[in-house]
Amino acid sequence: MSITKLSSREFSQDTGKAKKAAAKGPVFITDRGKPAHVLLSVEDYQRLTGGHRKIADALAM
């Protein structure tokens, strides 16, 4: 598992790169050098949550 860090600008300019990196591990997206968001593959998300939560439920929050 590899961890990738991208600035918000890098993320918005090349989302394909971020998606490819997320397939290999978490992608930390930074704002002004500080971690602001994390992009995960669905498989990693389900592993972390135990697979019990539906994506629709998470989005409704």
Buried (B, 14 or more C-beta within 10 A) or exposed (E): EEEBEBBEEBBEEEEEBBEEBBEEEBBBBBEEEEEEEEBBBEEBBBEEEEEEEEEEEEEEE
